[in-house]
């Protein structure tokens, strides 16, 4: 074993979003380079418990799943204790996906106790607005961060961030001398086919993600309703959580009188079909004033571009350069800015849209190759001395 990997959920687990997907993509990229790894994760999936033989990450990867029960989102299960201790004891270096979950916290503590070098990918857990929300409204979680998360992060050989905003959040809590590796998430463009220009009238926009406040979808809908033309459609796919925000969402869907379609959770093939039928993907994370936004990257944007679909993205994520790259539009977190961008998108003719489609695909192929990006992380992960300190750490990896 060259590296031990820890993650709360792992594909093909369903319902747990970007951290799970990123863990799978990065592990596959390392396996493609021939690296030998052991990965420990919970067996949690909303579609039923995973078995190790279902997790296909490459022949170089041994998969160890422990039984998850109770706090499923946080991957709780007592079996994690022995699995993670063994992993951290055996592995020469450990890579941890996420913070403040049961397995990620345990792994970090074990690495510190065993003096095992480790790297942590915070996956949005320290985005500035999210940290501010926790500090204001969740005192118990803030104590958890102060007593467990921050002390272990300071002992890591590096904190892996995927955007400058995420890196800013890490520096805010760990200090300006925090060791940060800035490398975006990769995506394998070979898994995606570029679809043709969508047929029919009007402009179709899709949103892929949970219907919750931090995703900003209700604020986006309110802006969209102000500029929507008769034939325009907005299709929303993702899990929902009962509560006031979802009730507001349902009222907005009703207000659109058929212009908005909510499809709930979709299988992978259905997601690809939805992208193919859409002109744009929308990622309005942070658009709600009280959302506590923690979107550090936005894998769905990369997936949309790999499918030849431009994106409409809120400013402050990893995609502020999207408009300069000719692969979509970026809006400020105001309703007027969203409306302005929607009007620009509506004004595009087919030739202009196809150029955006091509630009997005090219960007993914050239800038987000998971194997090349994985190499950058691997080099830092394995460049440390016996005390676990990095011998040399490039603080920034440009990808614009």
N, C-alpha and C positions, 0 to 999 in steps of 0.2 A: 504494500500500500504506500503510495506517494502522498496522498492527501485524504483526510477524512472530511466528509461534508455533512452538515446538519441543516435540515429544513423542517418546517412544521408540516407542510403538505407537499406532495410531489405528484406530477402527472403520471397516470391519467386521472388523478383526483379531480372531482368536479365541484365547482362552487366556491373556490378559494383564490381565484384571480391571479394577479401579476407575480406575486412572490413564488408561487408554485411553478408557473410557466417559466420564469427566469431561471429558477433552480434547474429545471429540466434542460433548458437550452444551453446553459453554461456547462453543465455536466456532460452533455452530449458533445459539445465542442472540445472539451478536454479529452474525452474518450476517443474522438477522432484523431487526436494527436498521439494516441497510444498510452496516455497516462493511466495508471492503476489507482482506483479509488474505492472507498467504502462510503456509502451514504446511509444515514439514519434519519428516518422520518416517521410520522404517525401514519396509521392505516386509514385515516379519516377521508371520506368522500361522501357527498350528499347522495350519491348513487349506490352506496353500499361499501363495505370495507374492502380496501385494496389487499391484494396478495402480492408478495414480492415478484412472482413470475409475470404479473401484469405490468410492472414498471420496466419499460424498455429504454435503457439509456446507453447501451453498448456493452460489449463483452468484457470490457475492462472494469466494469462497475459492479461491485457487490452491493445488493440492496438489503437493508435491515429495517423492517417495519415493526414498530411496537403497537400494542393495542391502545386505541384512543377512546376515551369515554368522558362523559360529563362536559367539561368546557371544550367543546369540539373545535371551535374557532382558534383556540390557543393550543390545541394539540396536547391536552392533558392526558396522562396515562402513566402509572407508576413503573411500567416496564421500560420507560425511557431512561430511568436512573441507571440501571445496569448497562443498557445498550450504549448510552452516551459516555459513561465512565470508561467502558472498555475501548470505545472508539478513541477518546481523547488520550488514553493511556498508550494505545498502540500506534496512533498516527504520528508521523514526524511533524505535521502541521495540519491545522484544522481551518476550514472555511465555513462560516456560519451565516446562513440566510435569515435575516430578520432580527428584531430585538423584542424584548418584553413578552415573548411567548414562553410556554413551559420548556420546550426543548432548546430554544436559542439561549435562554438565561442559564439553564443547567449546563449547557456545553461551555458557555463563557466562564462560568464559575469553575468547572472542572479544569479547563485549560489554565486558568490562573493558579489553581492549587497545585496542578501537576507541572507547572512552568512549561506548558506546551505552547509554542507560538501559534497564533490564530489571527485570522482576518474576519471582519464582520461587514456584511452588506446590510445597511440599515433599512433599505427598501421603504423610504418615506416616513419611517417612524420618528424622525427628528426634523421634519419640515417645519420651518419657523412658525407658521400659523397653527399647525397641529400642536406643537409644544406649548404655545401660548394658551391654547384652549385647555390643555391638560392642567397647566399651572393654575388657570382661573377656576375651572369647574370640576376637576377630578383630583382632589388632594391626595387620595390614597394611591392613585396611579403615579402621581408626581413623586411621592415618597419612594415608590418602587423604582422609578427612574433614578432618583438621587442615590439610593442605597445600593442598588444592584446594577442597573444598566450603565450609568455613567462611569462608575469605578472600573468595571470590566472593559468598557470601550477604551479607556485610557491605557489599558495594558495591551491592547491589540497592536499587531505590527502595522496595521493600517485599517482605516475605515473606508470601505468601497462606496463611493457615491456615483450617481449617474447623471447628475445635473449640478450646475453651479448653485442653484437655489438650495438643493439638498446639502451641498457642501457648506453653504452659509449657515444652515441650521445646525450642522455638526459643530462648526466653529463657535456658534453662539453658546453652546452648552459645554464644550470641552476646552475652549480657548483657541486663540489664533495659532498656537503651535501644534494643533491637532494634526496627526499624520493622516492625510487624505489622499486616496487614489481616485481620480476622477476619470471613469471609463463608462460609456453608455452601455445599456443592455444590447445584446446582439439579437439578430433574427435571421433565420435561414431562409433566404428568398427562394430556395429550391422547393420549399414546401408550399409556395403560393403561385397561382396562375393569374396572369393579368386578364381581367374580363373586358369585354367590349363596352363601348359607350351604352349606358342604359337606354332602353327603348321607352317610348311614351312621352307625354307632355309633362311639363313642370319639372321642378328640381326635387330630387329625393335625398334626404339626409338621414343617416342612421346614427344611433347612439348605442354603444356597447358597454355596459357596466351596471353596477348596482344602482337602483333607484334610491339614493340617499343624499342627504344635504351636502356632504363634502364633494360630491360629484357635480353639483351645480345644475342638474338637469331642469329643475322647475324654473329657475331664473332664465335659462336658455329658452325654454318653451314660451315664457311670457314675452320675450323679445321676438321670437320667431312668429308668434301670433300677430304681432303688429305689422310685419312686412310680408306675411305669407300671401302668395297668390293662389287662385282657386285650385290649380292643378298640383301645387306643391304638397309634398308628403314628408312626414317625420316618423320614422319607425324606431322604436325603442326596444332593446332586448337586454335582459339581465334580471337578476334576482331582485326581489323587493322585500322590505321589512315593514310590517304593519306599524302604523303610527300616524302622527299628524302630517308628516312630510309626504307619505304615500297617499294619504287622503287628499292633500292638496294636488298631488300629481294626478290622481283620478279625476278631480274636478277640472283640471286643465285639459285632460284628454277629452272629457265630455264637451268642454267649451269649443274644442276644435271641430266638432261635428264630422268626424270621420277623417279629418286631416292627420290625426296622430293614431298610430297603431302600436299597441303594446303587446309584445309577443312573449314576455317572460323569459325564462332561461332557455337557451338554444344549444343544441349539440353543435359540434365543430363544423360539420358539413353544412348545417343550416346557417351558421354565422358566415361562412364563405358565400353562400347564396345571397344572403342579405347584403353583404358588401358589393357583390356583383350587380345587384339591382339598384345600388345607391350611387349618387354623384359625389357625395362628400360624407366623411365621418366627422362627427362633432365630439370634442373633448372639452367641456366647459368647467372642468374641476376648479373650485375656488371662486366661482361666480357668485355664490351665496355669501353674504357678508358674515354670517355666523357659522360657516361650514366647517371650520377647522381643517382646511385642505391639507391632505397628505399625499397627493399625487406627485411622486418624485420623477417619474419618467413618462409613463403612458404607453405601454406595450401595444395597445390597440392602434395607436397612430402609426407605428412602424409596420404593423400587420396590414393596415389599410393601404399604406404606400406600397408595400410589397405586392398588393393586389391591384395596384394601379389606381388607387382612390385617393385624391387629395383630401386634406383635413382642414377643419376649422378648429383652432385651438386657443385656449385661454393663455394669456401672457403669464410668465413666471414659472413655467414648467421647463422641460428640456427642449422645447420646440420654438423658442423665440426667434430662431434663425429660419424657420420654415418658409416664411414669405420670401426672404432673400434667396432661398434655394428654389423658389418657383414651384413648390409642392403643396401650397395651400395658403390660408390666411390666418393671421394671428389677431385676436381682439383683446382690448383692455377689459378689465373686469367691471364694465358698466353696461347697462342695457343699451345705451345709445351706440356704443362701439360694436356690440353684437349686431345691432340692426344695420349699421354701416357695412360690416363685413358680409352679412347675409345679402345685402343689395349688390355688393361686388360679385359675389358668387352667382347670383341670379343673372347678372349682366354678361357672364362669360358665354361666348359662342362655343360650338363643338370643337373647333380647331384649338382654341385657347385651353379648353378643358383637357383635351388629349395631350397637349404639351405639359400641363401640370401632372397628368397621370404618368407620363414618361419620366418627368423629373423625379417624382417620388420613387418610382421603381429604381432608377439609377442611383438615387441617394442610398437606398437600402443596400443595394448590391455593393456599392463602393465604400460606404461609411459604417455600415452596421453588420459586416461579416462576423458571425459569432466566433469563428475559429481564430481570426486575427485579433479580435477584441479579447477573447479568452486567453490568448498568448500574453497579452499585456498584464492581465491580472495574475496569471500563473508565474510570470517572471518576478513580480513583487512578492507574491505569496511564498515563493521558494528562495528568496534572496534575504536571508536573515542569519544572524549568528546564533550561538548556542543559548544566549540569554533571551532570544526571541525578538531582538531589536533589528529593524531593517538596516542593512548595510548601506543601501542607497534607495531612496524613494522619490520617484518622479511625482510631484504633487499634482500635476495636471496632465491630462491626456486630451488634447484638442480633437474635437470631432465635428466642428462646424465647417 
